[in-house]
Amino acid sequence: MQLASLQNITANLGGQDVLKGVSFTINSGERLGLIGANGSGKTTTLRVLMGEEEPSKGTVSLASETRLGYVPQYVDGEDDEIVLDWLLREHKALDVGLRAAEERLSVASDGEMETAMAGYQETLERYDRYETDRWPQRAPRILDSLGLTGKEDQEIGSLSGGEKNILSLARALLIEPNFLVLDEPGNHLDFIGLAWLEEFLLRFKGAVLVVSHNRHTLDRVAQGILEL
């Protein structure tokens, strides 16, 4: 089954095209590597795929069944932020959004009811789709499974670079994705950590798109290579 498709994508940054005519598809269980020189648009490609950046031309299609988990290069939390709080940041935002939508619906006038109901249904659909209410129970189990047992109450700044890489993976796994997108996931991992990551990706049942400069990792993990 096709999970995602980019067709003839052009993206502009600062008046210059950083992507031009990029096309590819990824199917269930497929593992692809994305390579290119610095500045070739690898991260932009990922941002377009995830809907975080709008292409100037072309189309992006995600199947309704696609559950996309993203593993960025860096953890975006503050050094004094608690690991579990960071993991559940989106859960808290969705929960607050749902309560706000419920409140708007409860006080809506007849003329406002249709808009309030549409907003509530949209928020509830997103909340339910990823089983967000289960994240607080799921998060510690994921940390344990990834070798971060006992780290949930520590500050992010106390983690090593490699542990932060794994923490990014943990957050992506909260939604139980069938498509993992990873941007230079091995940057701060030592040899043992990198070997562990490679084994994890080989065992992962869903699709994988990984940006990496590490040819050994790509040779082990990727079934095909996309070059920008």
C-alpha positions in Angstrom: 0.0 0.0 0.0 1.3 3.5 -0.9 1.7 5.6 2.2 3.1 8.8 0.8 3.8 10.4 -2.5 5.6 13.6 -3.6 5.1 14.6 -7.2 7.1 17.3 -9.0 7.8 19.2 -5.8 9.5 22.6 -6.0 10.2 24.6 -2.8 11.5 28.1 -2.6 13.6 29.6 0.2 14.8 33.1 0.2 14.0 33.6 -3.4 15.9 30.5 -4.5 14.6 27.0 -5.4 16.0 24.5 -2.8 14.0 21.7 -4.4 13.0 21.4 -8.0 11.0 18.6 -9.6 11.4 16.2 -6.7 9.2 13.1 -7.0 9.1 9.8 -5.1 6.7 7.4 -3.4 7.0 5.2 -0.3 5.0 2.1 0.4 4.2 0.0 3.4 7.3 -1.7 4.8 9.7 0.0 2.4 13.0 1.5 3.8 14.6 4.3 1.8 17.6 6.5 2.3 17.6 10.1 1.3 21.0 11.6 0.4 22.5 14.7 -1.1 25.1 17.4 -0.6 24.8 20.0 2.2 22.2 22.5 1.1 20.5 20.2 -1.4 17.2 20.3 0.4 17.0 17.1 2.4 15.5 18.6 5.5 13.2 20.8 3.3 12.0 17.6 1.6 11.1 16.1 5.0 9.3 19.3 6.1 7.3 19.3 2.9 6.4 15.6 3.4 5.2 16.3 6.9 3.2 19.4 5.9 5.4 21.8 7.8 6.4 23.6 4.7 4.2 24.4 1.6 5.8 23.7 -1.8 5.6 26.4 -4.4 4.7 23.7 -7.0 3.8 20.0 -6.9 1.6 17.8 -4.8 2.0 15.9 -1.5 -0.3 12.9 -0.8 -0.6 10.9 2.4 -2.9 7.9 2.6 -5.6 8.2 5.2 -4.0 5.2 7.0 -0.6 6.9 7.3 0.7 7.5 10.8 3.9 9.4 10.4 6.4 9.6 13.2 9.2 12.2 12.8 12.6 11.9 14.4 14.4 15.3 14.1 18.2 15.9 14.3 17.8 17.7 17.7 15.5 17.6 20.7 13.7 20.9 20.8 13.3 20.9 24.6 15.0 23.2 27.1 17.8 21.7 29.2 15.7 22.1 32.4 12.6 20.5 30.9 11.7 17.1 32.4 12.0 14.2 29.9 8.4 13.0 30.5 7.0 16.5 30.2 8.7 16.9 26.9 7.5 13.6 25.6 3.9 14.5 26.5 4.0 18.1 25.4 1.8 17.5 22.4 -0.6 15.4 24.5 -1.0 18.4 26.9 -1.6 20.7 23.9 -4.2 18.4 22.4 -5.9 17.9 25.7 -6.1 21.7 26.3 -7.3 22.2 22.7 -10.1 19.6 23.2 -11.3 21.1 26.4 -11.3 24.6 24.8 -13.3 23.2 21.9 -15.8 21.6 24.3 -16.2 24.9 26.1 -16.8 26.8 22.9 -19.4 24.3 21.9 -21.2 24.5 25.2 -21.6 28.3 25.0 -22.2 28.6 21.3 -25.3 30.5 20.1 -27.5 29.1 17.4 -25.6 31.1 14.8 -22.2 29.9 16.1 -23.2 26.2 16.6 -22.2 24.9 13.2 -18.7 26.4 13.4 -18.2 25.3 17.0 -19.3 21.8 16.2 -17.0 21.6 13.2 -14.0 22.8 15.3 -14.9 20.3 18.1 -15.2 17.4 15.7 -11.9 18.2 14.0 -10.1 18.4 17.4 -11.7 15.2 18.7 -10.8 13.3 15.5 -7.1 14.3 15.8 -7.2 13.4 19.6 -8.8 10.0 19.0 -6.8 9.1 15.8 -3.6 8.8 17.7 -5.2 7.5 20.9 -3.7 10.5 22.7 -5.3 9.6 26.0 -3.1 6.5 26.2 0.2 8.4 25.8 0.8 9.0 29.5 0.8 5.2 30.1 2.6 4.4 26.8 5.5 6.9 27.3 7.3 5.2 30.2 7.0 1.8 28.5 8.6 3.2 25.3 11.5 4.7 27.3 12.1 1.4 28.9 12.0 -0.5 25.6 14.6 2.0 24.2 17.0 1.7 27.0 16.1 4.9 28.8 14.7 3.3 31.9 14.5 5.7 34.9 15.1 8.8 32.7 11.5 10.1 32.7 12.0 12.3 35.7 15.4 13.7 34.7 16.1 17.0 33.0 16.8 16.9 29.3 20.1 18.6 29.8 21.4 15.7 31.9 21.1 13.3 28.9 24.0 12.5 26.6 23.8 13.4 22.9 23.0 9.8 22.1 20.3 9.6 24.7 18.7 12.7 23.2 18.7 11.0 19.8 16.8 8.0 21.4 14.5 10.4 23.2 13.5 11.9 19.8 12.7 8.4 18.6 10.7 7.7 21.7 8.4 10.7 21.0 7.9 9.6 17.4 6.8 6.1 18.6 4.1 7.5 20.8 1.6 7.6 17.9 2.5 3.9 17.0 3.6 5.0 13.5 3.5 2.9 10.3 6.0 5.4 8.7 9.1 6.7 10.4 11.0 9.7 9.0 14.4 10.3 10.5 16.7 13.2 9.9 20.4 12.3 10.6 19.4 10.0 13.5 22.9 8.7 14.2 24.7 12.1 14.6 25.3 11.7 18.3 25.4 7.9 18.6 28.6 6.0 19.3 29.3 2.7 17.5 27.2 0.6 19.8 24.3 3.1 19.7 24.4 3.2 15.9 24.4 -0.6 15.7 21.4 -0.6 18.0 19.6 2.0 15.9 20.3 0.0 12.7 18.9 -3.2 14.3 15.8 -1.3 15.5 15.1 0.1 12.0 15.5 -3.4 10.5 13.0 -4.8 12.9 10.5 -2.0 12.5 7.5 -3.2 10.6 6.5 0.0 9.0 8.1 2.2 6.3 11.3 4.2 6.9 12.7 7.2 5.2 16.1 8.2 6.7 18.4 11.1 5.9 22.0 10.1 6.7 25.6 10.7 5.7 26.6 7.4 7.1 26.9 5.0 4.2 27.3 2.0 6.4 24.0 2.7 8.0 22.3 3.2 4.7 23.8 0.0 3.3 22.5 -2.0 6.2 19.0 -0.4 6.5 17.9 1.0 3.2 16.4 -1.0 0.4 16.8 1.9 -2.0 18.4 5.4 -2.2 16.9 8.7 -3.2 19.4 11.3 -4.2 18.8 15.0 -4.4 
